């Protein structure tokens, strides 16, 4: 491992990345402000694009997930993302192609309770990942 390197673990559908790649974490990239976070790929979610799931930390918004748009397989500082509200599946901040909206909506509906427990910090990351149900 190298400092500031992105590490992909494809068998688990898991990626770690430098905090600098997540501009919404907070001024100076303070992990304490961010809470827990993980990005998951299709083999874990069934959704074509990589999804970013986090706890609320000190966020100023309601429960939501982020979805990588361009590139669709990873979160990059210059990349495009969209967010989807967990409570009503509304798309926030960006355009998403309708097939992706439907996949993400299906994923949220199948996992809403787990996503909200994780958002509220009631379960740790490993339990959240274990309890998620991939869509088909």
VENVENPE-V319706 format. One line per field, one symbol per residue. psi: psi as a letter, one per 20 degrees, with the letter a starting at -180 (. if undefined). Layout:
BEGIN
psi: ???
END
This chain:
BEGIN
psi: qqpkqpppnhhikqpqqqhiinijhrpjlohhhhaqqqpqrhihhiphqpqpprrhckqjrrprqqppgoqiirpqhjrprqqpphhjkqppirppqghhggghgggghhjgggghgggjkiqrghggghiqpqq.
END
